[in-house]
Amino acid sequence: MAPMSARITGWGRYAPERVLTNADLEKLVDTSDEWIRSRTGIRERRVAAPHETTATLAAVAGKRAIAVAGLEPDDVDLILVGTLTPDYWMPSTAALVKEAIGNTRAAAFDVMAACSGFVYAYATADAFIRAGTYRNVLVIGAELLTRFLDFSDRNTCILFGDGAGAVVVSASDEEGGGMAGMEMTTDPDGAYMIWLPSGGSKSPPSSETIRRGEHYVRMEGKETYRYATKTLATSALKAIERAGWDPGEVDLFIPHQANIRIIESVAKGLGLPMDKMFVNVDRYGNTSAASVGIALAEAVDSGRVQLGDKIVFVAFGAGFTSGAAAVTWTADPLHGKRADSVVPTASVRAPVDWDSVDPMPARLMAVLAERDGVQVPLDDVVPGEPEPAHREVLA
Ligand SMILES: CC(C)(COP(=O)(O)OP(=O)(O)OC[C@H]1O[C@@H](n2cnc3c(N)ncnc32)[C@H](O)[C@@H]1OP(=O)(O)O)[C@@H](O)C(=O)NCCC(=O)NCCS
């Protein structure tokens, strides 16, 4: 039977321990801390350890969201993972996450909408629940972008970082709450503005594609910037309109964290002050499909979201995709404390007859090893999520 509403009941995030600063990047490419901060707002980003994968990051964030929702892993009926950096082309990362979190009964699949992945996956979860098909859906945005970056290309390698954010969406027999309005768009005109050329059927991997560096993210920064500023504002407005709200009524926007200037321009476009925009791009960079999930969990846990608040998720990404969701918050923010009991590690079963090569980009590893003195062994155990190096909030 269809429920009265589909509400967010759990949230969680995980960011790998190791920090890559702008000063580290100065050693890799011709750039400066000043340039990166002033053009993007990014001060640092996280880099996954060699033993971590997109699925392990996703599993930790997912386990935290399940704990916050007060559920057990087997209560989850469907697992959706938004990612553009899956562990493998197949099986899906969601299938690996299912096993890693100890769920035996859920259906699981990935949602590929690049940086809009979390919002698209959340909209999918909402639809399944409202249709009465499932009662608890785990939605995760997870990304391990540092393994798909050319650390000699200053146009891209300064922007992205690793991490995962998750929510549990649950059927409720109470009316109201949850998603009140939604908008999703895809504009193939922008198909080649951010893309990763090789590895798919058009250009299967070969020594030649690797020689050409086609296994790395490519981006036309200016065109992407122009699209982002326009579409974030229009997508958010559509979702707000469908909710029957006025933009001024929204308590907090959780925008995709790509660039502080893009977020500022959206605030300006909507005629809203920057304190209505949640910002953490300074500490994580662009974590693609993970960014809205990480930002949401951080916003709730830091007291920026209260019961009954009107919040808006809005994202854009390769494709060009864009998505926004206007959401009435119904969960007690104090439930976030339940995530503290979750050990921040996860392991994904490896095949018995196969071992991967060292996954870390050599240039990145050289700079980190020079800075930290030691290389993290492949079988290192992830310690607790550390305090970020600093907590300044950008003006
Ligand atoms: C990438 C981005 C930060 C570049 O900022 P910008 O203000 O547009 O900068 P420009 O591309 O005009 O470059 C200005 C100059 O800085 C240089 N530059 C580019 N990257 C640089 C870097 N990392 N460090 C130093 N200089 C750099 C350029 O070569 C250019 O030099 P020139 O004037 O001598 O030609 C910006 O376009 C952007 O954020 N785009 C959107 C990207 C995005 O969000 N992608 C993810 C989508 S989900």
The ligand as a Gaussian input file, in Angstrom:
#p B3LYP/6-31G(d) Opt

LIG

0 1
 C       37.807000      25.822000     -13.778000
 C       37.562000      27.234000     -13.248000
 C       37.832000      27.276000     -11.770000
 C       38.525000      28.180000     -13.972000
 O       38.298000      29.504000     -13.485000
 P       38.254000      30.739000     -14.503000
 O       38.097000      31.947000     -13.678000
 O       37.196000      30.432000     -15.522000
 O       39.672000      30.684000     -15.105000
 P       40.064000      30.640000     -16.655000
 O       39.741000      29.285000     -17.209000
 O       39.479000      31.842000     -17.325000
 O       41.598000      30.803000     -16.564000
 C       42.198000      32.030000     -16.211000
 C       43.696000      31.854000     -16.313000
 O       44.129000      31.013000     -15.262000
 C       44.866000      29.920000     -15.787000
 N       44.621000      28.741000     -14.984000
 C       43.739000      27.723000     -15.188000
 N       43.835000      26.829000     -14.193000
 C       44.781000      27.292000     -13.357000
 C       45.310000      26.817000     -12.156000
 N       44.895000      25.665000     -11.594000
 N       46.252000      27.562000     -11.547000
 C       46.705000      28.698000     -12.067000
 N       46.245000      29.203000     -13.219000
 C       45.285000      28.509000     -13.851000
 C       44.371000      29.762000     -17.201000
 O       45.340000      29.127000     -18.008000
 C       44.155000      31.202000     -17.602000
 O       45.376000      31.762000     -17.953000
 P       45.465000      32.801000     -19.176000
 O       44.563000      33.945000     -18.785000
 O       46.900000      33.129000     -19.222000
 O       44.949000      32.048000     -20.353000
 C       36.112000      27.675000     -13.543000
 O       35.925000      27.878000     -14.918000
 C       35.096000      26.692000     -13.053000
 O       34.912000      26.498000     -11.865000
 N       34.330000      26.042000     -13.966000
 C       33.350000      25.083000     -13.596000
 C       34.033000      23.789000     -13.285000
 C       33.131000      22.808000     -12.599000
 O       32.346000      23.175000     -11.763000
 N       33.297000      21.537000     -12.939000
 C       32.615000      20.479000     -12.319000
 C       31.226000      20.411000     -12.754000
 S       30.310000      19.295000     -11.802000

